[in-house]
Amino acid sequence: MAEADVDVAIIGAGVVGCAMARRFALEGAKVAVIEAGTDILSGASKANSAILHTGFDAPPGSLELGCMQAAYDEYMQIRAAMNLPVLETGAMVAAWTDEEEARLPDLLAQAHGNGVADAEIIGREAVLAREPQIAPGIRAALLVPREYLIDPWSAPLAYATQAKMLGARFLFGAPVTSAERAGGTWRLEAGGETVTARSVVNCAGNQGDRIEALLLGASRFEIRPRKGQFVVFDKASGALLRTILLPVPNDRTKGVVLTRTVFGNLLVGPTAEEQEDRDRPDVTRPELEALVAKAAELVPALAGMPVAAVYAGLRPATEQKDYRVHAVPEMGYYCAGGIRSTGLTAALGIARHVFALWDGAAVPPADPPVPVMPNLAEHLPRDWQAPGHDGIVCHCEMVTGREIRAALDSPLPPGDFGGLRRRTRCAMGRCQGFNCLARIATLSEGRLRAPIVPEDKA
């Protein structure tokens, strides 16, 4: 077979795939990213709770814990240069019953064993002093001060943008349909194009087991999609809570979280629903109503609060709880599978871990470029506050014409309406694009791989 086009082909442009592309490109490898969707974050990664986790409740000694904590440190090191926001909220694991309160000392011991030394148990009075709007039935909580909130989309976009600036090639609308290895080189057919690579990294999320079977003939793991639905309350809700409110977890799920977002809302979710379909995370009224009721149970002032948006995502759960990360170096194959709810936090650490397994060679660039991302967070200055922004296009989220044009002109422009929304916040507010979609469609005409159509407003 002919010499490979690239050192590494990364399959999947979710948050892990974007972080993987950045790490390999920073180390000097020639990279191609192959994505079935029309933009980055088209799959599981577009729907998450945007928490930067400390790993306080991760399984002790697990790969997940190591990757989360390495990634947390790296994120805090790079965030200023990349202009990535952090909202320093802290988190409380709230106990509402005798049984839940009795479990807090074990959670505290686990947190301290995991190196989160500043975690502490606080009593009812301290909880209410910190969160006066919380339901008075609270008994106690485990306070984890360094659990923070971040922008769920700007971070992976920054990783991918840096990879692109370092020469990485991105293929969109390119599901991998065949794979052949010969002479130490992979030949991948994807979206009508051929990519040859010395190594492949499988970051395919909910298709991860199928990609592994396609490349190796069988898969070591089985994806069992787990749907999570979320409810986003209107902007007025943001003043009702300042700390991430976590439930006492069980063996199956971390449970329903009530948290602020960096965009000024309150978010409640996710549910944990098993389903066979890997592509359609539909929202369903009974589950959404249950989330709204749960939020009002925790913070009574949320009763009757308008809902601005609902959404759902599919987490790539497997038959095991830990990540499914492994390598077959003689085949040039590396897998980052089964990355579930902590993937946004852990992505940078997972990328470092997989790079350390890689048996290739590369020379890191001496002075790599660093992208500076536009700020979308509500607690920091926004573009509409600066002159010359060419008018407000989306009044619900205060998105300017200048922001939309900048996204379309960026090194890694959006491929579809969803990608444009994630880069700017346009059409994500109360009216969900009812008032601004026509202007957005005009500004983006001819610029998206998947043009805006009327159904996009739904």
HUVENGI-V527186 format. One line per field, one symbol per residue. psi: psi as a letter, one per 20 degrees, with the letter a starting at -180 (. if undefined). burial: # if it has 24 or more other C-alpha atoms within 12 Angstrom, else .. Layout:
psi = ???
burial = ???
This chain:
psi = qrqqhrgpppoplahghghgggghhhijqpqppophrirqkichiiorikpoqijhjqppjqhggggghgggggghhihghilpqponhrqpoppirggghhighhhghgghhjjmijqqpqrgghghhhniiqpiiqgrqopnhjprqroihhghhgghgggghjjqpppqkmpphqppppkjppoppokjqpppqhqppokjcijghhgghhhiirqirppnpoppqqpprrhhhhiipiqpoqrpraihqiapqoqrrijjrqpparrnpqrhpihnmqqpgghghhgghgghhgnhiipipqphqqrqropmqaiqhrqmprqnhijkpppnrkocijhggighhgggghhhhpjaqroqqhmqqoqoqqpiqhjrprhiiqrkikqpgohgjlprhhgghhghjrhmqqirgghhghiijqkjbhikihiihggghghjpjiqhnqprhhhh.
burial = ...#######################################################....##########.###.##..###############....#.###.##.###.###..######..##.##.###..############################################...######...###################..##...################.##.#########....######################...#..#.#...##..######.##.##..#.############..#######...#########################.##.#.........#########...###.......#################.#####################.##..##.###.##..##..##......
